Amino acid sequence: MSKKLTKLLALLLACMMCATLFAGCKKAETETEQPGDTTTTEPANDTPLVVAYSPFSEKFSPFFADTQYDVDAVNMTQISMLTTDRMGGIIYNAIDGEKVNYNGTDYEYKGPCNVTVSYDQSADVTTYTVKLKEGIKFSDGTEATADDMLFTYYVYLDPDYVGSTTLSSYDIIGLRNYQTQTTDDIYDKYNSMFADIYAAGANYTVKGGESFTQEQYDLFWKTLLPEAWKSQIQGLVDYVYNNYFGDYWESQMPGLTYSDNLKVAFAMVMWGFGTLENNVLTATDTSKTWDLTAAYPSIDDLYDECVAKYKGDPEAYFNTEATGEESTSILAAAQTNFISQAGSADPGMSGGIKSVSGITKVDNYTIEVKTNGYSAPAVYSICGLNITPMHYYGDEKQWDPDNGLYGHPFGDLSIVRGNTTTPMGAGAYKFVKYENKVIYYEANENYWRGTPKIKYIQFKETASAEVASAVASGTVDAGEMTGSKDRFNEVKSFNSNAEISGDVITTSKVDNLGYGYIGINADRVNVGGDQGSEASKNLRKALATVLAVYRDSAYDSYYGEAASVIQYPISNTSWAAPQPTDDGYRQAYSVDASGKDIYTSDMTPDQRYAAAKTAALGFLEAAGYTVENGKAVAAPTGARLSYEVIIPADGQGDHPSFAVLTDAQAALAEIGIELKINDPADSNVLWNALDAGEQDLWCAAWQSTIDPDMYQTYHSSGIVGRGGSDSNHYHIDNADLDALIVDARKSDDQAYRKAIYRQCLDIIMDYAVEIPAYQRQNCVIFSTQRINLDTLTPDITTYWGWMNDIELLEMK
């Protein structure tokens, strides 16, 4: 499962949870209560709210939490610098509040900080300013100030920081100097030395006269490179657990009960580093074995396996196995660490670098961050951090910014890690304890928006299949539920009205931040080797038209109410997604080769299927195929009469798009095109094909980000093998598209960017490299009997969760 298809932005999601979870929002414009100016009152009663949750990893730290469950647990205790609205839009003047209309209602949003972003085009420098509201207190009564924000930045930017936050990936002015503790001249000297050491290879013996010593050579090859490699392997293990545990554990680890000891084994099986049979795991290349009922592979074991598989080449490993969440390659990380350790020891660096020159404390409540250049998505990361208490996570005796001390020694975050299991902040609730798989919280009487109405909250670990019955029986009061026909039918069985919302359970559904799709590789499916020719586009449109027409029935059968068909290759949750009311909006692949509509509103499904076949045949003729008696009988140069589609359906057809493929296969056969369906039992067949660029068509899903930046997925630099993201599996290579994507990145005008992204989407659809498939939904269910749902925040969205305004929520 190399090079993940779901490009999660862990920092972004974590930050947005922080930004929205307790950001602050009035219920509606007509209300008079002003959040932030409320008087402290005692909670209404002591009945706890119990929320079902998947297992926690007990990394309850705002810095080091990586699973979404741990992030949620932490965010109960935190506030963020950034406030966002129900569509993920930024509230820049959050201290005074801003009104934003959603679904016909004006909501006022307030937050703890104002944020400004200013770009100086002449200097090519962007300045981010964060101003904190005065008087906000942490749960222990200590006031939050700019020092706490400064401390937060320096933890994330310390070279010892290892976590999901990628703040260091932004070009903050002076960051490289600080992290490596070198001036530009010293950096260049040791960067050149690093190049010589790496070029010498892993088994070199220093003879004298080289630019480096034996000690410097050993530092890189024996210490820093293995450490960087193991760090990314740990990231891979965490990524696999975070994204695949719930859906794949039972099928990939049959008969084994989950424990943290099995996380590495699970990653080895999922990523193809080992095979499991009768509870015995066998490493693919080293042939080591473990009886998983008694012994477990470690990170060191997986490192040995990776080194063996890639013959000690970290770049070969990274280019194939990286998840996409890494901020740098293994070699780049080791390079930075080498320059930092060797360069900082240079006699010319005796004074050190005491600060990041681009980060400034303006006053007791204001921080300023400067970066080189401008990038529209950057504000979510740079300004979207929690405000963490320095006196709790750091050491007050080591707080001396003028002398380069920021609450901990440079390069040593052991003090910060010391509070990983016990979070504290200025959020709505105080963490009490984690015991017997339950997290206990108590209302924070110092919360800046007023003491929460519910005094006690518990997060209780609950199997996902048991959430609905647990809410119905009273074991828990709320919980997230995977949407499917079977789950909805279970919920309906508990309600007297036989609906998903009734007298026992109330269901809230929101679109998932991502979407399913069927992809076509333009470098494999074309005419004459020219992917951008009209003939090539027509070939792909022939396939896409037939695939698209079978989407409705397939996804309704698989998901029922839990998903809907989408018409553009972008999540419906995005502000950039085209809307049915927009000019030119149309169903995907619903016009023929002459530009005429294929369907009419009164067509039956069978009539639509017949019309799609007729249109597809027209596209094949336009592509240069020889058509006789209603069938393609010969393909033009570079094209074929047979194409393969790979679908990761566990070899059993268990995938939302499988019915689309089987129906399209039969329809295409009738017009002379063979669609071979490859449903491998091992999903690595697909991931490896994508990494090699050898797939014709495939089925997968993207996980989206709040900002709809298309660079990673559609810019030509991301085509496999070009040294970029390796995420442009469509191989679309269009100069106009590239220019539009870059142009959109540089603007902060959302309306302008939406118009630009619409042009991008039109190019992608014209190239017919992607068939938009389905937008599935996430579901949260509540006890209608025990929670006062009138006090639940209204208009829940993907970006505005049910725990927003949690201080106003009440139990019955």
C-alpha positions, -999 to +999 in steps of 0.1 A: +000+000+000+028+024-010+023+061-016-010+067+001-040+077-020-057+095+008-036+126+013-044+134+049-030+166+063-027+156+100-017+191+111-045+207+092-072+184+105-058+187+141-056+224+138-091+227+124-105+205+152-088+229+176-101+259+157-137+247+154-142+225+184-146+254+208-142+283+185-173+300+197-205+307+178-238+323+187-268+301+179-283+327+156-282+365+149-313+371+170-298+359+202-285+383+227-260+362+247-225+372+238-200+342+241-168+354+258-187+379+279-207+353+298-207+352+336-195+320+353-223+298+364-225+264+380-233+235+357-270+226+356-266+190+369-240+163+376-253+138+350-223+129+329-223+130+291-208+097+280-194+096+244-185+064+226-149+064+211-126+041+193-095+030+213-071+057+225-033+055+222-029+078+253-009+104+235-030+131+251-007+159+242-014+189+219+020+184+205+022+146+200-013+133+196-015+116+162-047+095+161-079+115+155-093+099+187-063+112+208-066+146+190-103+148+200-094+139+236-068+167+237-090+193+221-114+191+249-088+209+270-075+233+244-082+265+225-067+275+191-053+307+178-075+303+147-113+305+145-132+291+115-168+290+104-191+262+092-175+261+058-139+262+071-136+299+064-113+319+086-127+344+111-100+370+111-116+394+136-126+367+161-122+387+193-150+411+184-167+385+163-179+382+127-213+372+113-213+347+084-244+334+068-249+296+064-279+279+051-300+311+055-290+319+090-265+345+102-242+330+128-218+351+148-184+335+155-161+346+182-126+333+192-097+340+214-075+356+187-075+380+158-054+370+128-041+391+100-022+381+069-002+407+049+018+400+018+046+424+007+050+417-030+081+438-034+099+419-007+081+386-014+074+382+024+042+373+041+035+385+077+011+366+099+000+384+131-019+367+159-033+389+187-047+372+218-077+384+237-066+397+271-079+379+302-082+344+289-071+319+315-059+283+314-078+259+335-055+264+365-063+301+366-030+314+350-036+340+323-025+331+287-001+355+271+021+359+240+048+340+259+026+309+257+021+313+220+058+319+215+066+287+236+041+268+214+059+279+182+093+270+195+083+235+206+070+227+171+101+243+155+126+226+178+148+200+159+138+174+185+102+177+176+087+146+160+050+146+155+022+151+130+026+189+128+046+200+098+051+237+108+088+233+099+079+227+063+070+263+058+097+288+048+097+308+080+125+334+078+155+323+099+141+289+107+169+270+089+195+290+108+179+283+141+173+246+136+208+239+124+224+265+147+245+277+117+249+309+098+244+307+060+282+304+054+286+276+080+255+259+066+269+259+031+302+245+044+286+215+061+260+210+034+289+204+010+306+181+035+273+161+038+273+157+000+308+143+001+300+119+029+269+106+012+287+102-021+314+081-003+289+054+005+281+033+035+313+013+036+339+039+031+371+042+052+384+077+057+420+079+046+428+115+054+426+145+031+389+143+027+366+172+035+353+152+065+367+132+094+360+096+104+339+109+133+318+130+110+314+101+085+303+078+113+279+104+127+259+104+095+260+067+084+259+050+118+236+074+138+217+101+119+206+082+088+193+051+108+175+075+132+158+094+104+148+062+087+134+047+119+115+079+126+097+077+092+090+040+098+074+049+130+053+075+111+043+048+087+032+025+115+011+053+130-003+062+097-015+027+090-031+024+124-048+059+122-063+053+088-069+016+084-074+001+118-112+003+119-119-010+084-091-035+079-081-051+113-105-080+112-098-089+076-060-085+078-054-097+113-080-125+117-083-140+151-061-115+168-073-090+194-058-056+190-031-044+213-004-017+209+022-045+207+006-055+173+008-020+156+040-028+138+028-062+127-004-046+114+016-021+094+039-049+080+009-068+068-009-038+053+022-023+036+034-057+022+064-061+045+051-094+058+025-121+054+003-135+082-008-171+083-022-190+114-011-161+136+025-163+124+040-132+107+068-138+082+089-108+071+090-107+033+128-101+028+145-110+060+123-141+065+121-134+103+090-149+119+069-140+150+042-160+166+019-130+173+002-147+202+035-145+221+060-123+203+059-090+183+080-072+157+095-039+168+104-007+149+140-020+147+127-053+131+107-033+105+138-011+099+159-043+092+132-054+068+131-021+050+169-019+048+170-055+033+142-048+008+158-016-004+194-026-001+201+002+023+189+029+000+167+054+020+156+073-011+144+042-028+124+033+003+110+069+006+100+071-031+081+039-028+068+036+007+062+072+019+027+078+031+026+114+019+025+130+053+063+133+057+075+169+056+109+158+042+125+127+028+147+105+051+178+117+034+168+154+038+160+148+075+194+131+081+211+159+061+195+186+083+205+168+115+240+163+103+245+200+094+229+209+128+251+186+149+284+190+129+279+226+119+269+239+153+302+224+166+322+244+142+345+270+159+328+297+139+294+290+156+305+295+193+278+321+198+249+300+184+216+312+169+193+323+197+160+327+178+141+323+146+144+358+132+110+356+115+091+351+148+087+381+170+068+389+202+053+422+194+037+428+229+023+407+257-005+395+236+007+396+200+030+373+180+042+380+144+055+353+120+072+361+087+077+337+058+094+340+024+068+340-003+030+335-001+009+304-001-029+306+005-032+274+026-003+283+049-025+304+073-043+273+085-010+258+097+010+288+108-019+304+128-039+272+136-019+260+166-032+255+201-022+280+228-004+258+252+007+268+287+044+273+290+044+269+328+028+235+324+045+219+294+078+237+298+101+248+326+097+284+338+133+284+350+144+279+314+123+307+300+148+333+288+141+341+251+169+368+250+194+340+257+178+314+234+158+295+261+121+288+254+110+267+283+133+238+274+168+231+263+174+235+226+171+201+209+156+184+239+118+183+244+119+157+272+102+182+295+074+187+270+070+149+265+067+145+303+031+157+301+020+136+271-007+116+290-022+145+310-033+175+288-040+209+302-050+242+285-077+268+283-104+247+267-139+240+280-130+210+301-102+198+324-087+164+320-092+144+352-079+108+343-078+080+319-088+048+336-103+015+325-105+027+289-125+058+299-113+094+298-129+116+326-134+153+322-147+181+344-160+215+334-134+243+333-148+271+355-122+294+339-133+288+304-133+321+285-168+315+272-183+306+305-185+274+326-200+245+305-235+235+314-225+198+316-202+193+346-188+159+336-180+143+303-166+108+297-150+094+265-156+057+267-139+032+244-166+013+225-164-011+195-177+006+164-202-021+157-217-016+192-222+022+192-259+022+181-269-005+206-249+013+233-267+046+227-301+028+227-294+009+259-280+039+278-244+027+280-233+058+262-252+090+251-235+098+218-209+084+194-197+084+158-211+056+136-199+044+102-228+050+078-241+021+058-275+005+051-270-021+078-261+004+105-290+027+095-314-002+096-301-010+131-308+026+142-342+025+127-351-006+146-346+013+179-369+042+169-407+038+170-410+057+138-385+034+120-364+063+109-327+071+116-339+100+139-367+093+164-376+089+200-346+068+210-317+079+187-312+111+167-287+109+138-266+137+124-250+132+090-223+154+074-202+149+043-168+133+048-138+155+040-130+135+009-146+116-020-144+084-040-133+083-076-124+062-106-092+072-123-078+069-158-041+072-165-037+095-195-003+081-203-018+046-207-051+054-222-046+076-253-043+077-290-009+080-307+009+087-274-005+122-272-025+124-240-038+159-247-052+153-282-089+155-289-087+118-300-072+108-267-098+128-248-126+112-268-112+077-260-112+084-223-146+101-225-161+069-241-150+049-210-160+076-186-194+080-200-203+044-195-188+042-161-206+074-150-241+063-159-240+033-135-230+053-104-264+061-090-276+025-086-243+012-074-237+037-046-273+036-035-271-001-032-238+000-012-243+030+010-280+039+009-285+072+027-248+073+037-235+086+004-244+106-027-231+108-063-209+137-071-204+154-105-170+171-101-137+157-088-138+176-055-154+170-022-188+185-017-175+199+016-152+223-002-161+260-007-146+256-042-170+228-052-193+238-080-230+240-070-260+230-091-270+267-093-237+277-109-235+286-146-225+256-167-230+231-139-238+196-154-237+160-145-204+143-151-199+130-187-235+138-198-228+153-233-218+134-264-190+139-289-209+167-306-216+185-273-253+176-271-269+164-239-270+126-237-300+123-213-334+139-208-351+143-175-379+118-183-356+088-192-358+056-173-326+040-160-326+015-189-330+043-214-301+062-198-279+031-200-287+027-237-281+064-244-247+061-226-236+032-249-246+051-280-227+082-268-196+061-260-196+046-294-197+081-309-167+090-288-148+059-300-155+069-336-142+104-329-111+089-313-103+071-346-117+036-338-131+016-367-168+009-359-188-017-377-224-028-369-224-009-337-191-022-324-155-011-323-135-036-343-101-019-346-082+006-325-061+036-338-024+036-332-015+037-295-050+028-284-065-007-276-097-026-276-090-039-240-082-020-208-077-031-172-092-015-141-078-024-107-101-022-077-090-029-041-120-050-031-102-077-012-107-101-040-144-104-031-160-074-048-163-056-015-160-020-027-186+008-035-175+010-071-175-027-079-210-028-092-202+002-114-174-018-130-194-050-136-222-031-152-199-010-173-179-041-183-211-057-198-221-024-215-186-018-230-184-054-243-216-047-263-198-019-282-165-038-287-144-027-257-131-052-231-129-039-195-108-063-175-116-061-138-086-069-115-098-074-079-067-085-061-068-101-026-037-081-019-044-043-024-006-038-028-012-048-064-029-015-070-006+007-049+025-008-066+009-002-100+002+034-092+038+039-079+051+025-112+025+044-134+015+011-149-023+012-143-049+019-169-079+026-147-083+022-110-107+029-081-098+047-049-106+077-027-090+109-018-090+125+017-093+162+011-079+192+029-098+223+040-081+244+015-087+229-020-051+232-031-048+210-063-010+212-067-002+179-051-027+159-071-030+175-105+002+196-112+024+180-137+054+180-113+034+154-093+035+128-121+052+097-109+090+098-115+093+136-118+106+142-083+075+159-070+046+145-049+042+114-070+005+119-064-006+128-099-016+092-107-037+105-136-005+117-153-024+147-166+002+171-180-013+204-191+005+237-190-027+258-187-038+236-157-003+240-141-005+278-144-040+280-130-031+258-100-001+280-092-021+312-097-048+301-073-022+293-046-009+329-047-043+346-041-061+352-009-094+362-027-117+332-022-141+342-049-112+345-074-097+312-063-131+295-067-134+308-102-098+296-110-105+261-095-136+258-116-114+263-147-091+236-133-120+212-128-133+218-163-098+210-177-096+178-156-131+167-168-122+176-204-092+154-202-115+127-188-089+113-164-112+111-134-148+100-129-162+116-097-179+088-078-194+093-044-194+116-014-199+094+017-211+108+050-199+106+086-226+100+112-229+109+148-258+095+168-273+110+200-296+098+227-329+116+221-340+106+256-310+118+276-295+148+258-313+181+254-308+183+216-323+218+215-290+229+231-269+211+205-251+235+181-272+239+149-262+233+113-235+208+120-211+205+090-179+188+081-160+217+096-183+225+124-187+195+147-213+186+172-189+195+201-187+231+190-205+253+215-202+224+239-204+247+269-240+253+259-250+216+256-273+202+283-284+168+296-321+163+303 
